[in-house]
Amino acid sequence: MGRIPVNTDSELSQHVGKTYLLSIERSLRIHVTVLRTRNAYGRLDCLVTPVTGTGEEWVSMSRLAAV
């Protein structure tokens, strides 16, 4: 049997372009913008880039909080 997606394409795309707070360690939070989303092993992952700074990284949506 195929894996059932956690979110529909429209649910995934609603996060793209939005800014969130990414939890790093226990007390550090940085502002990031979501570039892309994907379903991976039953969870929602987001490709994020810092608002100030450089780089990209895939992180679990559970590590992001609304601003």
C-alpha positions in Angstrom: 0.0 0.0 0.0 1.1 3.6 -0.7 1.8 6.1 2.0 -1.1 8.5 2.7 0.0 12.1 2.6 -0.2 14.0 5.8 -1.2 17.3 4.0 -2.6 18.2 0.7 -0.7 20.3 -1.8 -2.7 23.4 -0.9 -2.1 22.8 2.9 1.7 22.4 2.2 1.9 25.5 0.0 0.2 27.8 2.6 3.5 27.9 4.6 5.7 28.9 1.7 6.8 32.5 1.9 5.8 32.9 5.5 8.1 33.8 8.4 8.3 31.7 11.5 10.5 31.4 14.6 12.8 28.4 14.4 13.8 26.8 17.8 17.6 26.2 18.1 18.8 24.4 21.2 16.7 25.2 24.3 16.4 29.0 24.3 17.6 30.3 20.9 15.0 31.4 18.4 15.7 32.8 14.9 13.3 34.2 12.3 13.2 32.1 9.1 11.3 32.2 5.9 9.8 28.9 4.4 11.0 28.3 0.8 9.5 24.9 0.2 7.6 22.1 2.0 7.4 18.4 1.7 5.9 15.3 3.4 8.7 13.1 4.7 8.0 9.8 6.5 4.6 11.1 7.7 5.7 14.5 8.9 5.8 18.0 7.4 9.3 19.3 6.7 10.1 22.9 5.6 13.1 24.2 3.7 13.9 27.4 5.6 16.4 30.3 5.2 17.2 32.9 7.9 15.6 36.3 7.5 19.0 37.8 8.1 22.0 35.7 7.1 22.6 33.0 4.6 21.9 29.3 4.1 19.1 26.8 3.8 18.1 23.8 5.9 15.2 21.2 6.0 13.6 21.2 9.4 10.5 19.7 10.9 7.4 22.0 11.1 7.2 21.1 14.7 10.3 23.2 15.3 8.6 26.3 13.9 6.3 28.7 15.7 4.1 31.5 14.3 5.5 35.0 14.6 
